[in-house]
Amino acid sequence: MSEKMGLIGRKIGMTRVFWEDGTALGCTAIALGPNVVTTLRTQDKDGYSAIALGLGEKPSRLVNRPEAGQAKKIGRETVPRVIREVRLNAADAAKFEVGKEIKVTDVFKQGDVVDVTGTSKGKGYQGVMKRHRMSGFKASHGVHEFYRHGGSLGCRLTPGRVFKGKRMTGHMGMDRKTIANLVVVRVLEAENVVLIKGAIPGPANGLVMVRGSAKDVKRYIVRGEVKEQESKNPMKASKKGAPSKK
């Protein structure tokens, strides 16, 4: 599986795209940069090939001397607020130059299939009904103050403890989530904004990473719908044409 190029962005919020026939498609607006190439990682020096991207500007009161020196070294007056690495093949990483900006149109276009990674919303300490979708106890005769409890947790005398991974109450949200195979519906070049079909994890203004699809899914948009092209895999074709078992 080849590594795909990506950009750092911030989630703006959700909107709708209207098609000519009047149908609407729910989309998420993401501001992607522009990103700045801060470092190039090479196989000989670092043991892997990648590029480091920077987004935004860090306040001067928070910039330390090493960060200021690194920015001056690459010809930048400001220090990026967020820095993330994107692993690429050596040939693809060599195409980028340190200190140059990468705009959204340099990476994505309408109809591309992407994977979006972000941090889900934090919901604090929650019970088993909200956190694990448990049904709880019936509110009938004999049930007393245990309507939203998780029930028995023990394992008898042996092993006499609660197994790790038991679904219980605890902190909910703030997890790293990746939504795969989303389609780029619109690319707004002037604003460096992309409209992506569907929802993505995280709150408004949350950091996200948008990369090309890792599964090489080919899709296109027709009349406000996203449809998958015919697969060239002979195994899938044989299963599709196989007679049904009755």
C-alpha positions in Angstrom: 0.0 0.0 0.0 1.5 3.3 -1.1 1.5 6.3 1.2 -0.8 9.1 0.3 -0.2 12.9 0.6 -2.3 14.8 3.1 -2.8 18.2 4.6 -3.5 19.6 8.1 -6.7 21.5 8.5 -9.4 22.7 10.9 -13.1 21.7 10.8 -15.3 24.7 10.1 -18.7 23.0 10.4 -21.4 21.4 8.3 -23.3 22.7 5.4 -25.2 21.5 2.3 -24.5 21.4 -1.4 -27.5 21.8 -3.7 -27.4 20.1 -7.1 -29.2 21.2 -10.3 -32.1 18.8 -9.7 -32.8 20.4 -6.3 -31.3 17.6 -4.2 -29.0 18.4 -1.3 -26.0 16.7 0.0 -24.7 17.1 3.6 -21.1 18.1 3.7 -18.4 19.2 6.1 -16.3 22.3 5.4 -12.6 22.0 6.3 -10.0 24.8 6.0 -6.8 23.2 4.7 -4.0 25.5 5.2 -2.1 26.6 3.4 0.5 24.2 4.9 4.2 25.0 5.1 6.9 22.3 4.6 9.1 22.6 7.7 11.3 19.5 7.4 12.1 16.7 5.1 12.8 13.3 6.6 15.1 11.0 4.5 15.9 7.3 4.8 19.6 7.8 5.1 19.4 10.4 7.9 16.2 9.6 9.8 15.5 6.0 8.8 12.2 6.8 7.1 11.0 9.3 4.4 8.4 11.9 5.3 7.6 15.6 5.2 6.7 17.8 8.2 3.9 20.2 7.6 3.1 23.3 9.7 -0.3 25.1 10.1 -1.1 28.5 11.5 1.0 30.9 13.4 2.3 30.5 16.9 2.0 33.6 19.2 5.4 35.3 19.6 5.2 35.1 23.4 5.1 31.3 23.1 8.0 30.9 20.7 11.2 29.6 22.2 14.7 30.2 20.7 15.1 26.8 19.0 11.7 27.2 17.2 12.6 30.7 16.1 16.0 29.5 14.8 14.3 26.7 12.9 11.8 29.1 11.3 14.7 31.5 10.3 16.6 28.6 8.8 13.8 27.7 6.4 13.2 31.4 5.5 10.0 31.9 7.5 9.2 34.9 9.8 6.6 33.0 11.9 6.6 29.7 13.7 3.8 27.2 12.8 1.3 26.6 15.6 0.8 22.9 14.7 3.3 20.6 13.1 2.5 17.1 11.8 4.4 14.6 9.8 3.1 12.8 6.7 5.0 9.7 5.6 5.6 9.4 1.9 7.7 7.4 -0.5 11.2 8.7 -1.0 10.3 9.8 -4.6 7.2 11.7 -3.5 8.9 13.4 -0.6 11.7 14.6 -2.8 9.2 16.7 -4.8 8.6 19.1 -1.9 10.9 22.0 -0.9 11.4 23.2 2.6 9.8 26.5 3.4 7.3 26.4 0.5 3.6 26.6 1.0 1.2 23.8 -0.2 -2.3 24.9 -1.1 -5.4 22.7 -1.2 -5.5 22.7 -5.0 -2.0 21.2 -5.1 -3.2 18.0 -3.4 -7.0 17.6 -3.8 -9.5 18.0 -6.5 -13.3 17.4 -6.8 -14.2 13.7 -6.8 -11.1 12.5 -4.8 -11.6 9.9 -2.2 -10.0 10.8 1.2 -9.6 9.6 4.7 -10.1 12.1 7.5 -8.5 11.7 10.9 -9.5 13.8 13.9 -10.2 13.7 17.7 -13.8 13.0 18.7 -15.7 15.3 21.0 -15.1 14.7 24.7 -18.1 13.8 26.8 -16.6 13.5 30.2 -17.4 10.7 32.7 -20.4 8.7 31.5 -22.4 5.6 32.5 -22.8 2.3 30.7 -26.1 3.3 29.0 -24.6 6.3 27.2 -21.0 5.0 26.8 -21.8 1.4 25.7 -25.5 1.7 24.7 -26.6 -0.8 27.4 -30.4 -1.0 27.9 -30.4 -0.7 31.7 -33.0 -2.4 34.0 -36.7 -2.5 33.6 -38.6 0.1 35.5 -41.0 -2.5 36.9 -41.8 -4.0 40.3 -38.8 -5.3 42.2 -36.2 -3.0 40.7 -34.9 -0.5 43.2 -32.5 2.3 42.4 -30.7 0.2 39.7 -32.3 1.6 36.5 -29.1 2.8 34.9 -26.5 0.5 36.5 -24.3 -2.0 34.6 -25.2 -5.1 36.6 -22.9 -7.8 37.9 -19.2 -7.5 37.1 -17.6 -10.3 39.0 -16.4 -13.7 37.8 -17.2 -16.0 40.8 -14.4 -17.5 42.8 -12.1 -18.1 39.8 -10.5 -15.9 38.7 -12.1 -13.7 41.4 -11.5 -10.4 39.6 -12.9 -8.3 36.8 -11.4 -9.0 33.4 -9.6 -6.2 31.6 -11.7 -4.5 28.9 -14.9 -5.0 30.8 -17.5 -2.5 29.6 -18.0 -0.1 32.5 -18.4 3.5 33.3 -15.5 5.9 32.5 -14.2 8.7 30.3 -16.0 8.9 27.0 -14.8 10.7 23.8 -11.5 12.4 23.0 -10.5 9.4 20.9 -8.5 9.4 17.6 -10.9 8.5 14.9 -10.5 8.0 11.2 -13.4 8.1 8.7 -12.5 6.4 5.5 -13.6 6.7 1.9 -15.2 10.2 2.0 -15.6 12.1 -1.3 -14.4 15.7 -2.0 -17.5 17.4 -3.3 -16.1 20.9 -3.8 -12.7 22.6 -3.7 -12.8 26.4 -2.9 -9.4 27.5 -4.1 -9.6 31.2 -2.9 -10.5 30.2 0.7 -8.3 27.0 0.8 -11.5 25.1 1.8 -12.8 21.7 0.8 -16.3 20.4 1.2 -16.3 16.7 2.0 -19.4 14.4 1.9 -20.7 13.4 5.3 -19.6 14.1 8.9 -16.1 13.9 10.4 -15.0 13.5 14.0 -14.3 16.5 16.3 -15.8 19.8 17.2 -15.8 23.0 15.2 -12.3 24.4 14.9 -10.9 21.0 15.7 -7.7 19.8 14.0 -8.0 17.2 11.3 -5.7 15.4 8.9 -7.1 14.8 5.4 -5.2 12.2 3.3 -5.8 10.3 0.1 -7.8 7.0 0.5 -5.6 4.2 1.8 -7.8 1.6 0.1 -7.6 3.2 -3.4 -11.3 3.4 -3.7 -12.5 5.0 -6.9 -15.8 6.9 -6.7 -17.6 9.6 -8.5 -20.5 12.0 -7.9 -23.7 11.7 -10.0 -26.8 13.7 -9.4 -26.0 14.4 -5.8 -25.2 10.7 -5.0 -21.9 9.0 -4.5 -21.7 5.7 -6.4 -18.9 3.2 -6.5 -17.5 2.2 -9.9 -17.5 -1.4 -11.1 -14.7 -3.4 -9.4 -12.1 -5.1 -11.6 -11.5 -7.7 -9.0 -12.4 -11.1 -10.6 -13.2 -12.6 -7.1 -15.8 -9.9 -6.5 -17.2 -10.2 -10.0 -17.6 -14.0 -9.6 -19.5 -13.5 -6.3 -21.7 -10.9 -7.8 -22.7 -13.2 -10.7 -23.0 -16.4 -8.6 -26.5 -18.0 -8.4 -28.3 -17.5 -5.1 -28.7 -20.4 -2.7 -32.4 -21.2 -2.2 
